[in-house]
Amino acid sequence: MTTSKGQQETTLASIESSSESSINNAKPMEIISELPVKNGREKPVDIPIDPPGVKFSLRTFLKYTGPGWLMSLAYLDPGNLEADLQSGAFTGYQMLWVLLLAHIVGLILQVLSCRLAAVTGEHLAEHCRARYPRWTARVLWVMTEIAIIGSDIQEVLGTAIAFRVLFNIPLWAGTIITAVDTMTFLALHLFHGIRVLEAFIFVLILTMMLCFFIDMGISAPPAVDIFKGFVPMIASYAVMQMVGLIGAVIMPHNLYLHSALTRSRRIDRSEERNIKQANKYFLIDSSLSLSVSFVINLAMVSAFAHGMFSVQCATRPHGPLACLVSPEDWDSAVCNPNDAACQCHTPEGIAGVCANIGLENAAGALAAVMYSRAVKYIFAVGILAAGQASTLTGELYCSSKSFLGALVGTLAGQYVMEGFMRWKIPMWLRVIITRSIALGPALAFAILQGEIKAMNGVNAWLNILQSIQLPFALLPVLHFSVSREVLGRFVIGPLWTAIMWMLACLVIGVNFYLVIETIIPLGWPWYAWVIIAVVACLYITMCIACVKEDLMAAVKKVIGVCRRPARSALKSPGDGQGTP
């Protein structure tokens, strides 16, 4: 059957018209606060429309500014900062190119998740509930909640460590304080309004930047070494650290969070140019915010790389380790200080001992190598600001409510719960539930351990947890971004589709490598490996379920391409199909 060129153009035009119509008819979902505030009810921010010919307007951009900065705070939480300092102390500057790559990948994923909501008016969790089978959506919800709780535990522990360094209070007391400060921030918002709270968040970001750049300035790493760190190369002892860093930087629940935060801006979808404008300004907002996050993480890695990296410690059998000069931080169980093989020298030539390092002893170790007690407290203030900023991220916009949450995880959890399950509970109750679940393990660990040196392992496992959960946010973003049914004419092109597929395969492959390399040294019995194999099969099954339609479409295309040459070969000049 043949089709004329005019018929093809008519069909294509009808498809595009249908897609555009579906987008134009999508009404923005109004976000209404259920909590009365000073000016009645807080509603989405009204966005001005740029006149034709205007490529950029600062006034319009400032209206869009906000969701990207709130999202970027997840790249600066205590778990990320510990991964940064360990990357510098264990591997030197080698991780800088990995850090940059992780932020670029994070930017791509954040922009796509944000774009989904800007175009359709529904955020990622809502699309998952509406377009996946019920069992798939439920599993995605559970996995995302697990990632949220894991992130919350890291923030509780990080903030508690900062309190201990600054005020010398027990770790368990610090964990309790982190639960109480949420109510303080709630009062700040209720009595002074959202703008005051936004300003406070900005102050915390500036505090982090100032503290970590002061530490970097005192450490004074050579600029040449920093630039060399952006050359893609990796030593064998740094592979696991590289994988852990990627898992720490890109958090799965942050994709759900950013997608939902986009709805805090009222976008007029009656015209295509308004949607394009929103996508443009959200891209700029996300790019600027993640650039600042990258610079702060860069300062952290560089300071510890110049102060504590030693190849001798990095290549230790139980390494990589850092070269620490303070006897208070030496752990004979890791490396005997009296053993000549454990002795090392920092890049500045200071004698030390190979030892482990994490948030709990980083402040003292950095102060010792820089001969400055002030560095210890400056670093602790930066960590405290990071913990509080992560806590406050959930406190600006709340799904169908707009008041204080407890942290990135609480806000993301609220969106995820309402998007996947349509459960609407008061935010204060969500705060209590999420923080209590996270506080329980953190408080138990603090009381039972007494000391905090074992927290390195806790944070490492939590970063692995984040990495394992990442495909359950990445794959839905990929699935909806290539769906013409969802995005119409705003679907991503073939190049970005290929890039997204490569990222998905890379992340899943890295996760398997990370888990295997982490578990093998533990020497678990055979039946544990059977359980792991079953879980791995379920994991792969769930990943396939997220993109089943896309895989089937790809297989059909491949089969179609393979059949075309075969059909052409069967046609001969004598069958009436060839040239007479």
N, C-alpha and C positions, 0 to 999 in steps of 0.2 A: 504494500500500500504506500503510495507516494503522497507527500504533503507539500503544497506549494509554499513558496517563501512568504507570501502574504499571510497564509494561514498560520505559519510558524510564528510570524511577528505578532499576529493577533492573539495567539495562545499565550505567548510570552508576556504580552502587555496585560492580558487578563490576570495572569499569575501575579505579576508585580502589583497590579491594581488591587488585587485581593489582599496581598501581603501588606501593602501600604494602608489599606482600609482597616485591617485588623489592628495595626499599630496606632493609626489615628483615632480609632474608636476606643482604645484603651484609656480609661480614665485614671488619673492619679489617685492612689488609695490614700485617703486623708488620714493623717496620724493625729489622733486626738488624745490629749492628756486626761487621764481619769482622776488626776490629783489636782484640785484647785490650786492655783498660784495667784500671785499678786494681781495680774492682769486678766484674770478669768481663766481661760484655757489656752495652753500653748499649742500653736498649730504650725504646720510646715512653713518654712521661710519662703516668702514670695520672691520669685526670681525675675528681674527685668530682662527684656529681650533686646539684644543688640540690634541697632539699625543695620540695614543692608550695607555691605561694604566694610563694616567694622570687624576686624579680625580679633582684636583683643580689647577688652574694657576692664580697667582695674576695679571699677565700681561693681561690675557684674561678677568678676572673679571673687571679690571679697564676700559676695553673697553665697557663692559655692564653697568657699573655704570652710573647713571644719571636719567633715567626715574623714578626709585623708589624714589629717593630723591625729584624730582619735584612733584611727586604724594603725597609724605608725607607732603608737606607744607600745603595741604588742611586740614590736621589734626591739624594744628597749627594756623589757621586763628583766627581773633578776636572773631568770634562766638563760636568757640571751647573753647577759653581761658575764655570767660565769663561763659560758662557752667561749666568749671573747678572750677573757683573761687566760683561760687554759690554753687556747689556741696560740696566744702569744708566748706564754711561758713554756709550753711543751714543744712547739714547732717553730718558733721565731716568726718571721714575716711571711712564711709560706702560705698562710691561710688568707692573705689579703685578696688575692684574685678569687678565691672561693667565696669570701664574704661579699665581694662585689657581684659575683655571678648569682649568689643567693638572693641579693636585693633586687637584681634585674628580673630574675624569675618571679620573685614575690610581687614586683610591680606589675608584670604581665598578668598574673593571676588575679591580683587585686583589681586591676582595671577591667578585666573581663567580668568579674563578679559584680562590680559596680555598674558596668554597662548593662548587664542583664536587667537590673532594677530600673535604671534610667530609661530604658527603651520600653519595658513592659509595664512598669508600675508595681510589679510583684518581686519580692526578693527571693534569694536562692532557696531558702528553706520552703517557702510557699510553692515554688515550682516543683521541688522534689516531692512534696505531698500530692500535688495535683497530677503529676505526669509519670510517677513511678508506681509500680504495684505496691500494695499496702505493706507487704513484708519487707520489701526493699527500703521503703521510706522509714519504717520503724527501725530497721537495723542502722540506717544512716543516722537517725536521731540518737540512738543509744551510743554509737561510736563518737558522735560529736560531743555528747554530754561527758563521756569519759575523757576526751581531750580537754574539755573545759575544766573539769575537776583537777586534772593533772597540772594544768597551767596555774590554777588557783593555789595549789599546794606550793608550787615554786615561789609564787608571790608572797605567800604567808611566811615561808622559811626565809626568803631574802630580806623581807622587812624586819623580821625578828632578829636576824643577824646584824642588821644595821643598828637596831636599838641596843643590842648587846655591846657592839663596838663603841657606840657613842656614850651610852649611859651605864654600861657594865651591869645590866640587869640580866637575870637568868633567861635562857632561851624560851622556856615555857611561858614566862611572863610576856615576852615579846610577841609570842603567837596570839596570846589573848588580847593584847593591845590592838593587834591588826584587825580583830573582830569588832572592837569597840569603835575604832576610828571611822568605820563606815557610817555610823549614826551621826558622828560629828559632821561629816561631809553632807549628809542628808539635811542637817540643820542649816548648814551654810547655804545650800541651794534654796531651801524653803524661805529663809529670812532675808536673803540678799539677792536671789534671782539667778538665772542661768548665766548672765553675762559675767557676774563675779566669779562664778565657778569656772567658766571658760578662761578667764584671765588667770585664775589660780593654776589651771593646767599649763598654760603657757609659761608661767613662772617656773613651774617644776621642770619643764623641758629645758628652759634656759639654765636652771640650776644644774641639771645633769651635764649639759654641754660645758658649762663653766668649770665644774669640778673635774671632769675627766680631761679637759684640755689643760687645766693647771697641772694635773698629774703628768700628762704627756709632756708639757713644757719643762717640768722639773727633770723628768727622765731624759729629755732631749735626744730622742732617737735620730740617727742620721737620715737625712732626706733620701739619700741614695739607696739605703737599705729598704726604705718604705716603697720607693718606686720599683725596686727589684721584686718586691712581694707581689706585684701585679703581673709578673711573668708566669704563665701557666706551667708550673712544675710542682711535683710533690714527692717527698721522700717516703720510703716504705713505712717508716714508723709514724707517719702523719696521716695515713689513710683513714683510720678509724676516727681521728679527730676531725677530719674533713667531713665525713658522713654525719657525725654528731652535730657539727656546726650547721649543716644544712637543715637538719631536723629542728634545731633550736631557733633558727631564724624564721622559717616559714611555718606558721601555725595554722592548722586546718580551720579552727573555729573563727579565725580572723576573716576568712573569705565570706562566711555567713554574716559576720558582723558588718563588714564594709558594704555588702550588698544591701543590707537592711538600713544602714545609716543614710544611704542615698535618698531614701524616701522622706528624709527630713526636709528636703527641698521640693517645693511645689513646681513641677515641670508641666508646662502646657504642651501636651502631645498632639494637639490638633494640627500642627504643622511639623513637617519633617525637619526643618531647619532648627526648630527649638530643641529637638532631641539631639541633633548634631552639636548644637551649642553646649548642651549639658554634658555630653560625652567629652567634648574638648576641655571644658573647664574642670571636670572631675579628673581628667588625665593630668592636667597641670597641677592640680591640688595634690594628687597622689604622688606625682614625681617629685615635687618640692619637699613634701613631708618625708618621703623615704630617702631622699638625698641627705637630709639632716640626720636621720637615723643612721645612715651609713657612715657619716662623718664621725658621729659619736662612737659607734662601734669600732671604727678605724682607730680612734684615739686610744681606746681601751686595749686593743690588740697591740698597738705599737709600744705603749708604755711598758707592758709586761714582757714583750719580746726583747726590748732593749735592756730591761732590768734583770731578767731571770732565765733567759734561754741559754742552754748549754747542750751541744751535740752529744757530749758524754752522757748526760742525764736522759736525753731524748732516746738514745739507743739502748738504755738499760733493759734487761730481760723483762722486768715488770713495768716498763715505761710505756709511753714517754712520761718523764718526770721533769720538774723544774729545779733550778739551782737556787736554793734558798740560803740566805746568810744568817738568819736569826735562829739560834738554838731552840727557841720556843716552838718553832714550826717543824722541827725535825721529828720524824717518826721512825724509830728503829725497826718497827715491823715492816716498813717499806724498804728502808735502806739504812744499814748500820753506819752511824756517823764515824765509827772507828775503822771502818773498812776503807782502804785506800781507793778501791774502785768506786766508792760512793762519793768521793770528794770531787769537787768541781770548781770552776771559776765562771763568774758571770761575764757578759760581754765587756764590762768595765774592768775586769781583772780581779774582782773581789772574790775571795775564797768562800766556798759554801759547801753544802751537802745536797745531794739529789733527794728530793722529797715531793710529796703531792701538794697540790694547791687548789683552793676553791674559794668561794665567797667568804667562808668562815675565817680563813687566815690570810686572805689576800691583802687586807688593809695593813696588818702588821708587817707582812713580808715586804710590801712595797715601801713602807716607811723605813724598814731596816736597810734596804739596798740603796735608798736615796738619802739616808742619814737625816731624816726629817720627820718628826712626830706629827707635824701639821698635815703631811700627806695622808696619814692614817685617817684623820678625821674628815679631811676633804673627800677622800674616797668613800667613807661611810655615809657622808651626807649625800653624795651622788647615788649610792645604792638605795638609800632611804627615799630619795626623790623618785628613783625608778620604780620602786615598789608602790609608792603612793600614786604616781602617775598611772601605772597599770591599774591600780585600784580605781582611780577616778575615771578611767576611760569609759566605764559603764555608767557614768553618772551624768551624762549630758543628754542623751536621747535614749528612750526606752521603748522600743517596739511600738505598741499602741499607747504607751505612756511616755511622758517626758519629765522624769525626775531622777533622783539619785539611784544608782544601782550600787553594786559592790565592787565591780572591777570589770576588765575586759570580758572575763568569763561570764559574769552575771548578766551583762548586757547581751552578749552573744547568746547565752543560755536562754534569756527571755525571748529573743527573736526565734531561736531554734525551736523552743517549746511551742510557741504560738504558731510558727510556720508549719512545723511537722504535725503537731497534735491538736492544734486549735484549742489548747488549754490556756486560759487567761487567769492568772493568779496575781494578786497584788505584788508590786515590785518588792516591797519590804519583806514579804514572805519568801520571795525568790532569793533575796539577799541572805536571809537567815538560813535557808536550806542549802544553798551553794556554799556559803562560807562555813557552815557547820560540817558539811561533808569533807571539805578541805581541811578544816581546823582539826578534826579528829585525828587523822593520821599524823599531821604535823605536830600536834601537841603530844600524842603518844610517843612519837619518835624523840621529841625533846626531853620528855620525862625519863624514858627508859634508857636512852643513851647517856644523858647527863652532859656529855661533850658533843661537839658539833663537827668533829673531824670526819665522821662517816657520811656527812651530807654530800660529799663529792659523788658517792655512788648513787644516792637518792636522786640528785639532779641529773646525773647521767642517764639513769633509767627513765626519768620523766621526759627527757629530751628524745630518747628512743621511742617512747610512747607517742609523742607528738609526730615523729617521723612516720611511724606505722599508720597513724590515723589520717595522714595527709591525703592519700588517694581518695578517701571518702568525701573530700571536699573538691579536690582537683578534678576528678572524673565527672561529677555532676556539672561543674563549670564548663568542662570541655563538651559534654553532651548537649547542653543548652546553647552554647555559643555557636555550634555548627547547625543548629536546628532552624530551618526556615519557618517551620510552624510556630516557633516561639518568637524569633527575632525578625522574621520577615526579611526585608532588604538589608537589615543590619547584621546579618550573619558574618562571621569572619571568613576571609578568603582562604584559598587552598594553601598558601604559604604558611599562614598562622595556624591553620588546622594541622599541617605537618609538624610544625614546631611544638604545638600542644601535645600531639601524640608522642613525640620524642621525649618530651618532659615527663609525661605520664609513665612511659616505659622505663625511663631512667630512675624516677622516684621509686617505683615498685621494685626494680632490680636492686637499687641501693638499700632498700628496706630489708630485703632478704639477706643481702650480704651483711648488713649491720647486725641483724638478729643472730645469724649463724656465727659470726666472729665473736659476738658477745657471749653466746651460750656455750660454745665448744670448750673454752677453758674451765667451765664450771664442773665438768665431768659428771653430768647427770646420767642416771641409769637408762637402759634401753627403753623402758616403758614411757619415760618422759619424752623421749624422741618420737615415740609413736603418737603421743598426744600432740606434740609440736607439728608432726606431719599432717594430722587431721585438721588442726587449726589452720595450717598453711593452705590446705585444700579449700577450706571454707573461706579463707581470706581471698584467694584467687577467684572463687566462685562469686563472691560479693563484688569484687572489682569488675568482673565480666558483666554482672547484672546491671551495673551502673551505665555501661556503654554498649549493651547488647544490640540495640537497634543500629548503632553506628558500625559495629563490627559486621553485622549482617549486611548492611548496605555496602560496606567495603568489599566483602566477599563476593557479592553479586556483581560489583563493578569489575573485579578481577576476573571472574568467570566470563563475563561478557566480553572483556578485552581478549581473553584467551580463545574464545570461540570465533571471533571475527576472522582471524587468519585461516582457520580451518574451513569456514564457510566459503571464503574467497577461493581457496584451493580446490574446492569441490566444483566450482563453476568453470566451465570450459567453453570455448568458442562455439562448440557444436550444440549446446543445450539452449541456445536462444538467448543467453544472458550476456555473451561476450560480444566482441566486435565482429560484424559480419565480414 
